[in-house]
């Protein structure tokens, strides 16, 4: 199962918010985009960790231990 991902539209919306908060000053579009992406990924990390942990717990299965093979015959 794939982890949820941050969409292009979400990053664009957050970058626009950052642009507006800066007073709509041009010339920082890449900085705004990278900041938006970083913020959204950090906010998404705890949710991903929670999903990953629950998936691991639900799919964990005990496997029988293999007996080591003796090299002496």
C-alpha positions as CSV (number, residue, x, y, z in Angstrom):
1,X,0.0,0.0,0.0
2,X,1.4,3.4,-1.0
3,X,1.7,6.2,1.6
4,X,-0.5,9.3,1.1
5,X,1.5,12.0,-0.7
6,X,1.4,15.7,-0.9
7,X,-0.1,16.9,-4.1
8,X,1.2,19.6,-6.5
9,X,-2.0,21.6,-5.8
10,X,-1.4,21.5,-2.0
11,X,2.2,22.8,-2.5
12,X,1.0,25.5,-4.9
13,X,-1.7,26.7,-2.5
14,X,0.8,26.9,0.4
15,X,3.4,28.6,-1.7
16,X,0.8,31.2,-2.7
17,X,0.0,31.8,1.0
18,X,3.7,32.4,1.7
19,X,3.9,34.7,-1.3
20,X,0.9,36.7,0.0
21,X,2.3,36.8,3.5
22,X,5.5,38.3,2.1
23,X,3.5,41.2,0.7
24,X,3.3,39.7,-2.8
25,X,6.9,40.5,-3.5
26,X,8.1,38.8,-6.7
27,X,11.3,37.0,-7.3
28,X,11.0,34.4,-4.5
29,X,8.8,31.8,-6.3
30,X,11.3,28.9,-5.9
31,X,12.0,29.8,-2.2
32,X,8.2,29.9,-1.6
33,X,7.7,26.6,-3.3
34,X,10.5,24.9,-1.4
35,X,9.4,26.3,1.9
36,X,5.8,25.2,1.2
37,X,6.9,21.7,0.2
38,X,9.1,21.4,3.3
39,X,6.3,22.6,5.7
40,X,3.8,20.2,4.2
41,X,6.2,17.2,4.3
42,X,7.0,17.9,8.0
43,X,3.3,18.2,8.8
44,X,2.6,14.9,6.9
45,X,5.5,13.0,8.6
46,X,3.7,12.0,11.9
47,X,0.7,10.8,9.9
48,X,3.0,8.7,7.7
49,X,4.7,7.3,10.7
50,X,1.4,6.4,12.3
51,X,0.2,4.6,9.1
52,X,3.5,2.8,8.7
53,X,3.4,1.6,12.3
54,X,-0.1,0.4,12.1
55,X,0.5,-1.4,8.7
56,X,3.6,-3.1,10.1
57,X,1.7,-4.2,13.2
58,X,-1.2,-5.6,11.2
59,X,1.0,-7.4,8.6
60,X,3.5,-8.8,11.1
61,X,3.7,-12.6,11.0
62,X,5.8,-14.9,13.0
63,X,8.0,-17.0,10.8
64,X,9.5,-20.3,12.0
65,X,13.2,-20.1,12.8
66,X,15.4,-22.0,10.5
67,X,17.8,-24.4,12.2
68,X,21.4,-23.6,11.3
69,X,23.0,-26.1,8.9
70,X,25.9,-27.9,10.3
71,X,29.1,-27.6,8.3
72,X,30.4,-30.9,9.8
73,X,29.4,-34.1,8.1
